[in-house]
Amino acid sequence: MHDTPDPVDLSALAATYGVPEAVLEDLYARRRAGARDAELMHLLAQPDRGGLAPERARALLTELPSQ
């Protein structure tokens, strides 16, 4: 048996928030590994990871799957 999760399609979120899908895949992996939303929001605020304002980053994180 394998414990790998089913692939998650993050392309809709990437298009909605204008964040590269690779960044969302990284955030998804970090969240699954136990990263807190504050850490993920900080990453999303960085220019090379989306440059999102806090309220937009928070909105994205509410839609980002956790499992």
mmJSON file of the N, C-alpha and C atoms, coordinates in Angstrom:
{"data_MODEL":{"atom_site":{
"group_PDB":["ATOM","ATOM","ATOM","ATOM","ATOM","ATOM","ATOM","ATOM","ATOM","ATOM","ATOM","ATOM","ATOM","ATOM","ATOM","ATOM","ATOM","ATOM","ATOM","ATOM","ATOM","ATOM","ATOM","ATOM","ATOM","ATOM","ATOM","ATOM","ATOM","ATOM","ATOM","ATOM","ATOM","ATOM","ATOM","ATOM","ATOM","ATOM","ATOM","ATOM","ATOM","ATOM","ATOM","ATOM","ATOM","ATOM","ATOM","ATOM","ATOM","ATOM","ATOM","ATOM","ATOM","ATOM","ATOM","ATOM","ATOM","ATOM","ATOM","ATOM","ATOM","ATOM","ATOM","ATOM","ATOM","ATOM","ATOM","ATOM","ATOM","ATOM","ATOM","ATOM","ATOM","ATOM","ATOM","ATOM","ATOM","ATOM","ATOM","ATOM","ATOM","ATOM","ATOM","ATOM","ATOM","ATOM","ATOM","ATOM","ATOM","ATOM","ATOM","ATOM","ATOM","ATOM","ATOM","ATOM","ATOM","ATOM","ATOM","ATOM","ATOM","ATOM","ATOM","ATOM","ATOM","ATOM","ATOM","ATOM","ATOM","ATOM","ATOM","ATOM","ATOM","ATOM","ATOM","ATOM","ATOM","ATOM","ATOM","ATOM","ATOM","ATOM","ATOM","ATOM","ATOM","ATOM","ATOM","ATOM","ATOM","ATOM","ATOM","ATOM","ATOM","ATOM","ATOM","ATOM","ATOM","ATOM","ATOM","ATOM","ATOM","ATOM","ATOM","ATOM","ATOM","ATOM","ATOM","ATOM","ATOM","ATOM","ATOM","ATOM","ATOM","ATOM","ATOM","ATOM","ATOM","ATOM","ATOM","ATOM","ATOM","ATOM","ATOM","ATOM","ATOM","ATOM","ATOM","ATOM","ATOM","ATOM","ATOM","ATOM","ATOM","ATOM","ATOM","ATOM","ATOM","ATOM","ATOM","ATOM","ATOM","ATOM","ATOM","ATOM","ATOM","ATOM","ATOM","ATOM","ATOM","ATOM","ATOM","ATOM","ATOM","ATOM","ATOM","ATOM","ATOM","ATOM","ATOM","ATOM","ATOM"],
"id":[1,2,3,4,5,6,7,8,9,10,11,12,13,14,15,16,17,18,19,20,21,22,23,24,25,26,27,28,29,30,31,32,33,34,35,36,37,38,39,40,41,42,43,44,45,46,47,48,49,50,51,52,53,54,55,56,57,58,59,60,61,62,63,64,65,66,67,68,69,70,71,72,73,74,75,76,77,78,79,80,81,82,83,84,85,86,87,88,89,90,91,92,93,94,95,96,97,98,99,100,101,102,103,104,105,106,107,108,109,110,111,112,113,114,115,116,117,118,119,120,121,122,123,124,125,126,127,128,129,130,131,132,133,134,135,136,137,138,139,140,141,142,143,144,145,146,147,148,149,150,151,152,153,154,155,156,157,158,159,160,161,162,163,164,165,166,167,168,169,170,171,172,173,174,175,176,177,178,179,180,181,182,183,184,185,186,187,188,189,190,191,192,193,194,195,196,197,198,199,200,201],
"type_symbol":["N","C","C","N","C","C","N","C","C","N","C","C","N","C","C","N","C","C","N","C","C","N","C","C","N","C","C","N","C","C","N","C","C","N","C","C","N","C","C","N","C","C","N","C","C","N","C","C","N","C","C","N","C","C","N","C","C","N","C","C","N","C","C","N","C","C","N","C","C","N","C","C","N","C","C","N","C","C","N","C","C","N","C","C","N","C","C","N","C","C","N","C","C","N","C","C","N","C","C","N","C","C","N","C","C","N","C","C","N","C","C","N","C","C","N","C","C","N","C","C","N","C","C","N","C","C","N","C","C","N","C","C","N","C","C","N","C","C","N","C","C","N","C","C","N","C","C","N","C","C","N","C","C","N","C","C","N","C","C","N","C","C","N","C","C","N","C","C","N","C","C","N","C","C","N","C","C","N","C","C","N","C","C","N","C","C","N","C","C","N","C","C","N","C","C","N","C","C","N","C","C"],
"label_atom_id":["N","CA","C","N","CA","C","N","CA","C","N","CA","C","N","CA","C","N","CA","C","N","CA","C","N","CA","C","N","CA","C","N","CA","C","N","CA","C","N","CA","C","N","CA","C","N","CA","C","N","CA","C","N","CA","C","N","CA","C","N","CA","C","N","CA","C","N","CA","C","N","CA","C","N","CA","C","N","CA","C","N","CA","C","N","CA","C","N","CA","C","N","CA","C","N","CA","C","N","CA","C","N","CA","C","N","CA","C","N","CA","C","N","CA","C","N","CA","C","N","CA","C","N","CA","C","N","CA","C","N","CA","C","N","CA","C","N","CA","C","N","CA","C","N","CA","C","N","CA","C","N","CA","C","N","CA","C","N","CA","C","N","CA","C","N","CA","C","N","CA","C","N","CA","C","N","CA","C","N","CA","C","N","CA","C","N","CA","C","N","CA","C","N","CA","C","N","CA","C","N","CA","C","N","CA","C","N","CA","C","N","CA","C","N","CA","C","N","CA","C","N","CA","C","N","CA","C","N","CA","C","N","CA","C"],
"label_alt_id":[null,null,null,null,null,null,null,null,null,null,null,null,null,null,null,null,null,null,null,null,null,null,null,null,null,null,null,null,null,null,null,null,null,null,null,null,null,null,null,null,null,null,null,null,null,null,null,null,null,null,null,null,null,null,null,null,null,null,null,null,null,null,null,null,null,null,null,null,null,null,null,null,null,null,null,null,null,null,null,null,null,null,null,null,null,null,null,null,null,null,null,null,null,null,null,null,null,null,null,null,null,null,null,null,null,null,null,null,null,null,null,null,null,null,null,null,null,null,null,null,null,null,null,null,null,null,null,null,null,null,null,null,null,null,null,null,null,null,null,null,null,null,null,null,null,null,null,null,null,null,null,null,null,null,null,null,null,null,null,null,null,null,null,null,null,null,null,null,null,null,null,null,null,null,null,null,null,null,null,null,null,null,null,null,null,null,null,null,null,null,null,null,null,null,null,null,null,null,null,null,null],
"label_comp_id":["MET","MET","MET","HIS","HIS","HIS","ASP","ASP","ASP","THR","THR","THR","PRO","PRO","PRO","ASP","ASP","ASP","PRO","PRO","PRO","VAL","VAL","VAL","ASP","ASP","ASP","LEU","LEU","LEU","SER","SER","SER","ALA","ALA","ALA","LEU","LEU","LEU","ALA","ALA","ALA","ALA","ALA","ALA","THR","THR","THR","TYR","TYR","TYR","GLY","GLY","GLY","VAL","VAL","VAL","PRO","PRO","PRO","GLU","GLU","GLU","ALA","ALA","ALA","VAL","VAL","VAL","LEU","LEU","LEU","GLU","GLU","GLU","ASP","ASP","ASP","LEU","LEU","LEU","TYR","TYR","TYR","ALA","ALA","ALA","ARG","ARG","ARG","ARG","ARG","ARG","ARG","ARG","ARG","ALA","ALA","ALA","GLY","GLY","GLY","ALA","ALA","ALA","ARG","ARG","ARG","ASP","ASP","ASP","ALA","ALA","ALA","GLU","GLU","GLU","LEU","LEU","LEU","MET","MET","MET","HIS","HIS","HIS","LEU","LEU","LEU","LEU","LEU","LEU","ALA","ALA","ALA","GLN","GLN","GLN","PRO","PRO","PRO","ASP","ASP","ASP","ARG","ARG","ARG","GLY","GLY","GLY","GLY","GLY","GLY","LEU","LEU","LEU","ALA","ALA","ALA","PRO","PRO","PRO","GLU","GLU","GLU","ARG","ARG","ARG","ALA","ALA","ALA","ARG","ARG","ARG","ALA","ALA","ALA","LEU","LEU","LEU","LEU","LEU","LEU","THR","THR","THR","GLU","GLU","GLU","LEU","LEU","LEU","PRO","PRO","PRO","SER","SER","SER","GLN","GLN","GLN"],
"label_asym_id":["A","A","A","A","A","A","A","A","A","A","A","A","A","A","A","A","A","A","A","A","A","A","A","A","A","A","A","A","A","A","A","A","A","A","A","A","A","A","A","A","A","A","A","A","A","A","A","A","A","A","A","A","A","A","A","A","A","A","A","A","A","A","A","A","A","A","A","A","A","A","A","A","A","A","A","A","A","A","A","A","A","A","A","A","A","A","A","A","A","A","A","A","A","A","A","A","A","A","A","A","A","A","A","A","A","A","A","A","A","A","A","A","A","A","A","A","A","A","A","A","A","A","A","A","A","A","A","A","A","A","A","A","A","A","A","A","A","A","A","A","A","A","A","A","A","A","A","A","A","A","A","A","A","A","A","A","A","A","A","A","A","A","A","A","A","A","A","A","A","A","A","A","A","A","A","A","A","A","A","A","A","A","A","A","A","A","A","A","A","A","A","A","A","A","A","A","A","A","A","A","A"],
"label_entity_id":["1","1","1","1","1","1","1","1","1","1","1","1","1","1","1","1","1","1","1","1","1","1","1","1","1","1","1","1","1","1","1","1","1","1","1","1","1","1","1","1","1","1","1","1","1","1","1","1","1","1","1","1","1","1","1","1","1","1","1","1","1","1","1","1","1","1","1","1","1","1","1","1","1","1","1","1","1","1","1","1","1","1","1","1","1","1","1","1","1","1","1","1","1","1","1","1","1","1","1","1","1","1","1","1","1","1","1","1","1","1","1","1","1","1","1","1","1","1","1","1","1","1","1","1","1","1","1","1","1","1","1","1","1","1","1","1","1","1","1","1","1","1","1","1","1","1","1","1","1","1","1","1","1","1","1","1","1","1","1","1","1","1","1","1","1","1","1","1","1","1","1","1","1","1","1","1","1","1","1","1","1","1","1","1","1","1","1","1","1","1","1","1","1","1","1","1","1","1","1","1","1"],
"label_seq_id":[1,1,1,2,2,2,3,3,3,4,4,4,5,5,5,6,6,6,7,7,7,8,8,8,9,9,9,10,10,10,11,11,11,12,12,12,13,13,13,14,14,14,15,15,15,16,16,16,17,17,17,18,18,18,19,19,19,20,20,20,21,21,21,22,22,22,23,23,23,24,24,24,25,25,25,26,26,26,27,27,27,28,28,28,29,29,29,30,30,30,31,31,31,32,32,32,33,33,33,34,34,34,35,35,35,36,36,36,37,37,37,38,38,38,39,39,39,40,40,40,41,41,41,42,42,42,43,43,43,44,44,44,45,45,45,46,46,46,47,47,47,48,48,48,49,49,49,50,50,50,51,51,51,52,52,52,53,53,53,54,54,54,55,55,55,56,56,56,57,57,57,58,58,58,59,59,59,60,60,60,61,61,61,62,62,62,63,63,63,64,64,64,65,65,65,66,66,66,67,67,67],
"pdbx_PDB_ins_code":[null,null,null,null,null,null,null,null,null,null,null,null,null,null,null,null,null,null,null,null,null,null,null,null,null,null,null,null,null,null,null,null,null,null,null,null,null,null,null,null,null,null,null,null,null,null,null,null,null,null,null,null,null,null,null,null,null,null,null,null,null,null,null,null,null,null,null,null,null,null,null,null,null,null,null,null,null,null,null,null,null,null,null,null,null,null,null,null,null,null,null,null,null,null,null,null,null,null,null,null,null,null,null,null,null,null,null,null,null,null,null,null,null,null,null,null,null,null,null,null,null,null,null,null,null,null,null,null,null,null,null,null,null,null,null,null,null,null,null,null,null,null,null,null,null,null,null,null,null,null,null,null,null,null,null,null,null,null,null,null,null,null,null,null,null,null,null,null,null,null,null,null,null,null,null,null,null,null,null,null,null,null,null,null,null,null,null,null,null,null,null,null,null,null,null,null,null,null,null,null,null],
"Cartn_x":[0.824,0.0,0.867,0.359,1.063,0.296,1.035,0.409,0.462,0.685,0.729,-0.692,-0.928,-2.276,-2.612,-3.891,-4.325,-3.871,-3.523,-3.106,-4.236,-3.862,-4.83,-4.628,-5.716,-5.642,-5.753,-4.659,-4.613,-4.655,-4.915,-4.881,-5.959,-7.138,-8.203,-7.8,-7.206,-6.735,-5.622,-4.73,-3.631,-4.182,-5.179,-5.772,-6.534,-7.27,-8.075,-7.212,-6.121,-5.295,-4.031,-3.772,-2.596,-1.289,-1.315,-0.128,0.302,1.591,2.039,1.609,1.219,0.77,1.87,3.117,4.229,4.287,3.984,3.961,2.836,1.674,0.553,0.85,1.521,1.894,2.832,3.768,4.686,3.914,2.993,2.198,1.347,0.769,-0.046,0.802,1.994,2.894,3.287,3.573,3.935,2.771,1.558,0.376,0.185,0.342,0.205,1.272,2.424,3.518,3.368,2.333,2.079,2.362,2.682,2.932,1.66,1.834,0.695,0.353,-0.882,-1.338,-0.509,-0.056,0.754,2.028,2.645,3.857,3.525,2.432,2.035,1.664,1.008,0.664,1.93,2.919,4.187,4.835,4.799,5.372,4.613,3.287,2.48,2.692,3.156,3.41,4.71,5.594,6.868,6.633,7.3,7.078,7.258,8.215,8.438,7.475,6.582,5.605,4.178,3.992,2.646,2.48,3.187,3.099,1.699,0.971,-0.412,-0.518,-1.531,-1.866,-2.411,-2.312,-2.744,-4.17,-5.111,-6.496,-6.665,-5.927,-5.994,-5.304,-4.193,-3.503,-4.385,-5.061,-5.957,-7.084,-7.645,-8.719,-8.226,-7.031,-6.468,-6.307,-5.802,-5.566,-6.863,-7.956,-9.232,-9.671,-9.231,-9.597,-8.574,-7.37,-6.318,-6.634,-6.669,-6.968,-5.92,-6.337,-5.396,-4.993,-5.747,-5.431,-5.583],
"Cartn_y":[-1.191,0.0,1.252,2.242,3.514,4.552,5.41,6.475,7.814,7.794,9.048,9.528,10.81,11.342,11.42,11.458,11.679,13.067,13.229,14.555,15.573,16.775,17.851,18.85,19.234,20.205,21.607,22.336,23.683,24.757,24.353,25.31,26.383,26.03,27.033,28.089,27.645,28.602,29.486,28.877,29.635,30.722,30.385,31.36,32.442,32.051,33.003,34.036,33.593,34.49,34.974,34.491,34.938,34.493,33.319,32.761,31.544,31.395,30.23,28.915,27.966,26.678,25.985,26.166,25.565,26.109,27.386,27.984,27.355,27.183,26.574,25.125,24.409,23.025,22.99,23.943,24.04,24.358,25.31,25.669,24.495,23.786,22.606,21.56,21.321,20.358,20.829,22.113,22.654,22.525,22.816,22.713,21.27,20.333,18.914,18.49,19.149,18.826,19.526,20.371,20.987,22.471,23.114,24.56,25.301,26.341,27.162,28.197,28.655,29.634,30.908,31.336,32.558,32.422,31.256,31.017,31.037,30.407,30.36,31.748,32.541,33.914,34.734,34.545,35.252,34.9,33.628,33.212,33.837,33.858,34.432,35.931,36.593,38.034,38.344,37.37,37.598,37.769,38.744,39.033,37.827,36.968,35.82,34.666,34.824,33.781,34.291,35.392,35.897,37.356,37.807,39.203,39.61,38.709,38.977,39.811,40.647,41.385,40.384,40.708,39.752,39.229,40.097,39.624,38.689,38.942,38.06,36.727,36.761,35.531,34.7,35.347,34.64,33.967,34.678,34.121,32.899,32.992,31.857,30.66,30.904,29.801,29.132,29.872,29.238,28.264,28.49,27.607,26.508,26.654,25.661,24.401,23.238,22.007,21.73,21.047,20.697,19.224,18.431,16.998,16.558],
"Cartn_z":[0.0,0.0,0.0,-0.646,-0.704,0.102,0.787,1.572,0.848,-0.442,-1.187,-1.448,-1.264,-1.48,-2.961,-3.252,-4.626,-5.043,-6.318,-6.774,-6.61,-6.271,-6.091,-7.223,-7.862,-8.949,-8.357,-8.395,-7.84,-8.922,-10.162,-11.267,-11.148,-10.644,-10.491,-9.465,-8.35,-7.341,-7.912,-8.664,-9.261,-10.177,-10.965,-11.883,-11.124,-10.102,-9.338,-8.627,-8.029,-7.213,-7.908,-9.119,-9.847,-9.225,-8.61,-7.96,-8.778,-9.048,-9.819,-9.155,-9.98,-9.454,-8.644,-9.04,-8.296,-6.866,-6.694,-5.356,-4.535,-5.152,-4.428,-4.066,-4.951,-4.634,-3.431,-3.38,-2.24,-0.958,-1.029,0.152,0.61,-0.334,-0.013,0.717,0.215,0.862,2.261,2.392,3.706,4.692,4.212,5.077,5.532,4.612,4.964,5.966,5.92,6.838,8.187,8.323,9.616,9.712,8.591,8.626,9.031,9.788,10.229,9.168,9.2,8.213,8.252,9.42,9.509,8.679,8.725,7.934,6.44,6.071,4.672,4.158,4.991,4.611,4.384,5.243,5.089,3.749,3.391,2.11,0.946,1.03,-0.051,-0.214,0.814,0.735,-0.006,-0.116,-0.792,-2.291,-2.905,-4.333,-5.261,-4.965,-5.846,-5.584,-4.617,-4.297,-4.387,-5.051,-5.251,-4.904,-3.865,-3.452,-3.033,-2.391,-2.022,-0.745,-0.714,0.507,1.527,2.82,3.85,3.681,3.343,3.216,2.021,0.96,-0.225,0.07,0.783,1.171,2.092,3.014,3.932,3.156,2.177,1.359,0.58,0.023,-0.703,0.229,1.422,2.358,2.802,2.825,3.194,2.11,0.888,-0.22,-0.471,0.074,-0.134,0.666,0.004,0.749,1.822,2.856,3.915,3.844,3.144,3.0,1.577],
"occupancy":[1.0,1.0,1.0,1.0,1.0,1.0,1.0,1.0,1.0,1.0,1.0,1.0,1.0,1.0,1.0,1.0,1.0,1.0,1.0,1.0,1.0,1.0,1.0,1.0,1.0,1.0,1.0,1.0,1.0,1.0,1.0,1.0,1.0,1.0,1.0,1.0,1.0,1.0,1.0,1.0,1.0,1.0,1.0,1.0,1.0,1.0,1.0,1.0,1.0,1.0,1.0,1.0,1.0,1.0,1.0,1.0,1.0,1.0,1.0,1.0,1.0,1.0,1.0,1.0,1.0,1.0,1.0,1.0,1.0,1.0,1.0,1.0,1.0,1.0,1.0,1.0,1.0,1.0,1.0,1.0,1.0,1.0,1.0,1.0,1.0,1.0,1.0,1.0,1.0,1.0,1.0,1.0,1.0,1.0,1.0,1.0,1.0,1.0,1.0,1.0,1.0,1.0,1.0,1.0,1.0,1.0,1.0,1.0,1.0,1.0,1.0,1.0,1.0,1.0,1.0,1.0,1.0,1.0,1.0,1.0,1.0,1.0,1.0,1.0,1.0,1.0,1.0,1.0,1.0,1.0,1.0,1.0,1.0,1.0,1.0,1.0,1.0,1.0,1.0,1.0,1.0,1.0,1.0,1.0,1.0,1.0,1.0,1.0,1.0,1.0,1.0,1.0,1.0,1.0,1.0,1.0,1.0,1.0,1.0,1.0,1.0,1.0,1.0,1.0,1.0,1.0,1.0,1.0,1.0,1.0,1.0,1.0,1.0,1.0,1.0,1.0,1.0,1.0,1.0,1.0,1.0,1.0,1.0,1.0,1.0,1.0,1.0,1.0,1.0,1.0,1.0,1.0,1.0,1.0,1.0,1.0,1.0,1.0,1.0,1.0,1.0],
"B_iso_or_equiv":[0.0,0.0,0.0,0.0,0.0,0.0,0.0,0.0,0.0,0.0,0.0,0.0,0.0,0.0,0.0,0.0,0.0,0.0,0.0,0.0,0.0,0.0,0.0,0.0,0.0,0.0,0.0,0.0,0.0,0.0,0.0,0.0,0.0,0.0,0.0,0.0,0.0,0.0,0.0,0.0,0.0,0.0,0.0,0.0,0.0,0.0,0.0,0.0,0.0,0.0,0.0,0.0,0.0,0.0,0.0,0.0,0.0,0.0,0.0,0.0,0.0,0.0,0.0,0.0,0.0,0.0,0.0,0.0,0.0,0.0,0.0,0.0,0.0,0.0,0.0,0.0,0.0,0.0,0.0,0.0,0.0,0.0,0.0,0.0,0.0,0.0,0.0,0.0,0.0,0.0,0.0,0.0,0.0,0.0,0.0,0.0,0.0,0.0,0.0,0.0,0.0,0.0,0.0,0.0,0.0,0.0,0.0,0.0,0.0,0.0,0.0,0.0,0.0,0.0,0.0,0.0,0.0,0.0,0.0,0.0,0.0,0.0,0.0,0.0,0.0,0.0,0.0,0.0,0.0,0.0,0.0,0.0,0.0,0.0,0.0,0.0,0.0,0.0,0.0,0.0,0.0,0.0,0.0,0.0,0.0,0.0,0.0,0.0,0.0,0.0,0.0,0.0,0.0,0.0,0.0,0.0,0.0,0.0,0.0,0.0,0.0,0.0,0.0,0.0,0.0,0.0,0.0,0.0,0.0,0.0,0.0,0.0,0.0,0.0,0.0,0.0,0.0,0.0,0.0,0.0,0.0,0.0,0.0,0.0,0.0,0.0,0.0,0.0,0.0,0.0,0.0,0.0,0.0,0.0,0.0,0.0,0.0,0.0,0.0,0.0,0.0],
"pdbx_formal_charge":[null,null,null,null,null,null,null,null,null,null,null,null,null,null,null,null,null,null,null,null,null,null,null,null,null,null,null,null,null,null,null,null,null,null,null,null,null,null,null,null,null,null,null,null,null,null,null,null,null,null,null,null,null,null,null,null,null,null,null,null,null,null,null,null,null,null,null,null,null,null,null,null,null,null,null,null,null,null,null,null,null,null,null,null,null,null,null,null,null,null,null,null,null,null,null,null,null,null,null,null,null,null,null,null,null,null,null,null,null,null,null,null,null,null,null,null,null,null,null,null,null,null,null,null,null,null,null,null,null,null,null,null,null,null,null,null,null,null,null,null,null,null,null,null,null,null,null,null,null,null,null,null,null,null,null,null,null,null,null,null,null,null,null,null,null,null,null,null,null,null,null,null,null,null,null,null,null,null,null,null,null,null,null,null,null,null,null,null,null,null,null,null,null,null,null,null,null,null,null,null,null],
"auth_seq_id":[1,1,1,2,2,2,3,3,3,4,4,4,5,5,5,6,6,6,7,7,7,8,8,8,9,9,9,10,10,10,11,11,11,12,12,12,13,13,13,14,14,14,15,15,15,16,16,16,17,17,17,18,18,18,19,19,19,20,20,20,21,21,21,22,22,22,23,23,23,24,24,24,25,25,25,26,26,26,27,27,27,28,28,28,29,29,29,30,30,30,31,31,31,32,32,32,33,33,33,34,34,34,35,35,35,36,36,36,37,37,37,38,38,38,39,39,39,40,40,40,41,41,41,42,42,42,43,43,43,44,44,44,45,45,45,46,46,46,47,47,47,48,48,48,49,49,49,50,50,50,51,51,51,52,52,52,53,53,53,54,54,54,55,55,55,56,56,56,57,57,57,58,58,58,59,59,59,60,60,60,61,61,61,62,62,62,63,63,63,64,64,64,65,65,65,66,66,66,67,67,67],
"auth_comp_id":["MET","MET","MET","HIS","HIS","HIS","ASP","ASP","ASP","THR","THR","THR","PRO","PRO","PRO","ASP","ASP","ASP","PRO","PRO","PRO","VAL","VAL","VAL","ASP","ASP","ASP","LEU","LEU","LEU","SER","SER","SER","ALA","ALA","ALA","LEU","LEU","LEU","ALA","ALA","ALA","ALA","ALA","ALA","THR","THR","THR","TYR","TYR","TYR","GLY","GLY","GLY","VAL","VAL","VAL","PRO","PRO","PRO","GLU","GLU","GLU","ALA","ALA","ALA","VAL","VAL","VAL","LEU","LEU","LEU","GLU","GLU","GLU","ASP","ASP","ASP","LEU","LEU","LEU","TYR","TYR","TYR","ALA","ALA","ALA","ARG","ARG","ARG","ARG","ARG","ARG","ARG","ARG","ARG","ALA","ALA","ALA","GLY","GLY","GLY","ALA","ALA","ALA","ARG","ARG","ARG","ASP","ASP","ASP","ALA","ALA","ALA","GLU","GLU","GLU","LEU","LEU","LEU","MET","MET","MET","HIS","HIS","HIS","LEU","LEU","LEU","LEU","LEU","LEU","ALA","ALA","ALA","GLN","GLN","GLN","PRO","PRO","PRO","ASP","ASP","ASP","ARG","ARG","ARG","GLY","GLY","GLY","GLY","GLY","GLY","LEU","LEU","LEU","ALA","ALA","ALA","PRO","PRO","PRO","GLU","GLU","GLU","ARG","ARG","ARG","ALA","ALA","ALA","ARG","ARG","ARG","ALA","ALA","ALA","LEU","LEU","LEU","LEU","LEU","LEU","THR","THR","THR","GLU","GLU","GLU","LEU","LEU","LEU","PRO","PRO","PRO","SER","SER","SER","GLN","GLN","GLN"],
"auth_asym_id":["A","A","A","A","A","A","A","A","A","A","A","A","A","A","A","A","A","A","A","A","A","A","A","A","A","A","A","A","A","A","A","A","A","A","A","A","A","A","A","A","A","A","A","A","A","A","A","A","A","A","A","A","A","A","A","A","A","A","A","A","A","A","A","A","A","A","A","A","A","A","A","A","A","A","A","A","A","A","A","A","A","A","A","A","A","A","A","A","A","A","A","A","A","A","A","A","A","A","A","A","A","A","A","A","A","A","A","A","A","A","A","A","A","A","A","A","A","A","A","A","A","A","A","A","A","A","A","A","A","A","A","A","A","A","A","A","A","A","A","A","A","A","A","A","A","A","A","A","A","A","A","A","A","A","A","A","A","A","A","A","A","A","A","A","A","A","A","A","A","A","A","A","A","A","A","A","A","A","A","A","A","A","A","A","A","A","A","A","A","A","A","A","A","A","A","A","A","A","A","A","A"],
"auth_atom_id":["N","CA","C","N","CA","C","N","CA","C","N","CA","C","N","CA","C","N","CA","C","N","CA","C","N","CA","C","N","CA","C","N","CA","C","N","CA","C","N","CA","C","N","CA","C","N","CA","C","N","CA","C","N","CA","C","N","CA","C","N","CA","C","N","CA","C","N","CA","C","N","CA","C","N","CA","C","N","CA","C","N","CA","C","N","CA","C","N","CA","C","N","CA","C","N","CA","C","N","CA","C","N","CA","C","N","CA","C","N","CA","C","N","CA","C","N","CA","C","N","CA","C","N","CA","C","N","CA","C","N","CA","C","N","CA","C","N","CA","C","N","CA","C","N","CA","C","N","CA","C","N","CA","C","N","CA","C","N","CA","C","N","CA","C","N","CA","C","N","CA","C","N","CA","C","N","CA","C","N","CA","C","N","CA","C","N","CA","C","N","CA","C","N","CA","C","N","CA","C","N","CA","C","N","CA","C","N","CA","C","N","CA","C","N","CA","C","N","CA","C","N","CA","C","N","CA","C","N","CA","C","N","CA","C"],
"pdbx_PDB_model_num":[1,1,1,1,1,1,1,1,1,1,1,1,1,1,1,1,1,1,1,1,1,1,1,1,1,1,1,1,1,1,1,1,1,1,1,1,1,1,1,1,1,1,1,1,1,1,1,1,1,1,1,1,1,1,1,1,1,1,1,1,1,1,1,1,1,1,1,1,1,1,1,1,1,1,1,1,1,1,1,1,1,1,1,1,1,1,1,1,1,1,1,1,1,1,1,1,1,1,1,1,1,1,1,1,1,1,1,1,1,1,1,1,1,1,1,1,1,1,1,1,1,1,1,1,1,1,1,1,1,1,1,1,1,1,1,1,1,1,1,1,1,1,1,1,1,1,1,1,1,1,1,1,1,1,1,1,1,1,1,1,1,1,1,1,1,1,1,1,1,1,1,1,1,1,1,1,1,1,1,1,1,1,1,1,1,1,1,1,1,1,1,1,1,1,1,1,1,1,1,1,1]
}}}
